Amino acid sequence: MEASPPSTVLWWDKWVEEALTTLDSLRVLRSLRPICLRSQKVVVDDGDDDAFEVFDEMQQWDRSSVEVEIGENTFRKWMHDTPSSGEEIVYGTDAGKDEPGVRQEKFKKLILFSGNDYLGLSSHPTIGKAASKAALEHGMGPRGSALICGYTNYHRQLESSLADLKKKEDCLLCPTGFAANMALMTAIGSIASLLAGNSTPSDDEKIAIFSDALNHASIIDGIRLADRQKGVKVYIYRHCDMSHLNMLLSNCSMKRKIVVTDSLFSMDGDFAPMVELAKLRKKHGFLLVIDDAHGTFVCGKNGGGVAEELNCEKDVDICIGTLSKAAGCHGGFIACSKTWKLLIQSRGRSFIFSTSTPVPVAAAAHAAVRVAISETWRRKAIWSRVKDFHLLTGIPVTSHIISLIVGSEDKALQASRHLLQAGFHVTAIRPPTVPPNSCRLRVALSAVHTREDLENLAAALSSCINFQDTRIYDCNSYARL
């Protein structure tokens, strides 16, 4: 094969550089932030390799999910908001010391308040042992789509446990939560044309999708793909506004209606009005789909999520979830009926054309489901931390996701840098993730944060956030610098 002419490569380099310059001017050029993971050297009595161990209180290894380190070079780049490709190498004091070209760095310890490991399960030894045992026995497992050779007894076991957790007939495991939403929405988009004999459906034959204005990007992108299939009509209702949704539903003459919403919104930390949605479902007869990514394992007596917490599991027809947040692992899933599962695995492109989850990850996730259900102290602990934050700041927060809106990008970055200097990893959330002038500090609480962690964080926040401005706190309230 002949190499591309040098002039072509140079032109492309120029065009990419111009595109990056534009991103930089728009303040949306993003950096990687490499974190150093050091060996915890935790000794656990293995005993029986197949034993399933759970604990009734926090253990020493739990803290590794919220205590992290970054290299001084990374720290300096972060403080100056300098773009990074992640190439600055971070090594421990022993690792790499004999390798040529590897420099030893000093490290800064941070308490992580920006992760999604809400229960602190990522460092749990039972989950780690499940992954290592499966890896030693099977390696990564068959590499292929689940429809070809990538679906094993490990995947099926995990799906069954998630179906039971969500009180649904079945479950479909997906590579990520993002892929799960994309697969469901594209499958929905195919229904109208399939029912119309693969011809272009009429307006009456299409599916009306009603989506909350602040739904996750994966729902939005999935709906966009569904819309391109010419089989849906999309309605956006104001965030958590049930009067607006009721009006849109009442004025829609289409028979096939679906309402989709996050159960707990990731950037505002507020809950969808599930009880009101259940009432509207009975009134209008729509299919109710929720993305319970941030509620699964955290809410409900058994960790079943927001619907379990609010006693409306039967009113939810399809539940999307993730294994990369409170489960401390990786992957996504769709809990649904057997017929919906068959449709999604036949028409959900992000599922069909993705390699399945590696066997050790599936084994770890199954162990995480069992641990999350059994170790009820973790759910109690995270809600205790939510109460602590309220008592320490006076801000009446409602969940473990706390959105402190500071307005401009400069103010958000300034506050984030102040917290970094104080020893806290709290990321400034900026456009395009959130709208302009609604930049915020997103504080995520974990079951393995301590009361002392919260006291120190509140003290650091008090020097850059005026808590009095958030006495009446909802998704439209602003904390000012």
Secondary structure, DSSP 8 states (H G I E B T S, - for coil): -----HHHHHHHHHHHHHHHHHHHHTT--------B-----------STT-----SS--GGGGGGTEEEEEHHHHHHHHTT----S-S----SSTTTTSTT-----EEEEEE-S-S-TT-GGG-HHHHHHHHHHHHHHTT---SBTTTT---HHHHHHHHHHHHHTT-SEEEEESSHHHHHHHHHHHHHHHHHHHTTTS---GGGSEEEEEETT--HHHHHHHHHHHHTT-EEEEEE-TT-HHHHHHHHHT---SEEEEEEESB-TTT--B--HHHHHHHHHHH--EEEEE-TTTTTTSSTTS--HHHHTT-GGG-SEEEEESSSTTSS--EEEEE-HHHHHHHHHH-HHHHTSB---HHHHHHHHHHHHHHHH-THHHHHHHHHHHHHHHHH-----SSEEEEEEESHHHHHHHHHHHHHTTEE--EE-TTTS-TT-EEEEEE--TT--HHHHHHHHHHHHTT--GGGGSS-STT-----
